Amino acid sequence: MNKYEVMFIINPTLEDEKKDATVETVKEIIAADGVVGEVDVWGMRKLAYPIQKLNDGYYVVINFEGNATLPKELDRRLRISDNVMRHIIVAKDERSEER
């Protein structure tokens, strides 16, 4: 299994329950084919540039392990989600973890 990290920005205008539900949905997608690691909720942060006419976003970072097809499925599901404004999935290698 490979190690990955996903960072996604949730629409800040959503209620807290919907933000939490979005995080849980992402964790469920990962758990279906992999292992959920550390979940780091950064909360509200200022965006570098406006997205959908919004200047703030609700940031979440999740470390996870999975096979090579899991990031593709996660990317597909995050793209069609109305709650997620932006996301990025990064493969982590062993060298970067040693630092």
N, C-alpha and C positions, 0 to 999 in steps of 0.2 A: 504494500500500500504506500502511496505517495503522500507527502505532507503538503497542505495548501493553506492559504489564508484568503478569506473573503472580507472585503470592506464594502459596506453599502450604506447609502444615505436615504433615510426614510423622510417622506414629506412631513415637515414640522407642524402642519396645520391639523394633522390627525389627532384624535383623542389618545390619551396614554394607553387605553385598552387596545386600540388598533395597532399602536406601535409595538406593544408587547406581543400581540398576536402575530404580527409580521415577523418578529424575531423568532418566535416559536415555530412558525411555518418554515422558515429557512433552516432551523435546527432539525425539523422533521424531514425535510428533503435530504439533508446531509445524512441523517441517521438511517435512512432507508437503504443506502448503499455504502455507508462509511461510518466513521467514528467522529463525534463532535468533541472537540477539545475545549480550550479556554474561550469563553465568551466575554468580550470586553465592550461594554456599552459606554461610549464616550459622551453620549447625550447631545445637547444642542451646541452647535459650533457655527461660526460664521463661514460662509462659503467663499471661495476665492473669487468667484464670479456668479452673477445671478443665474439660477436654473429655474425655469418655469415662473419667472418673475418673483422668485423667492430669494432672500439673502441669507437665510439660515437653513440648517439641515440637522437631522437627528442621526448621528453616526454610530455604527455598530461594526465591530471587528470580531470575526470568528475564525479560530484555528481549527483545522480538521484534517482527517486522513481519509483517503478513499482511493478507488481505482481510477484509471485514466478517463473513464467515461463520466464520472461524477461531476467534474467541473463543467463539462459541456451541458449536462442536464440542468445543473444549478444556474448556469448562465442563461439558458433558455427560459427557465421559470422566472428568474429575476427580471428579464427583459419585458415579459408580459404583465408583470405586477404593476398595478396602478399606484401602489403605496411606495415603491422604491424609485427614487429619482435617478440615482446613479449607483453603479457597483463596479468592482474590479476583483478578479480572482487571480492570485499569484501562487505559483508553485514555489515551495521553500526547499532549498537544498541543504545538505548537512553542513556545508562550510559556513553558511550564514548563521546557523544556530550556535556554532562554537564561539562566536564573537561575543 
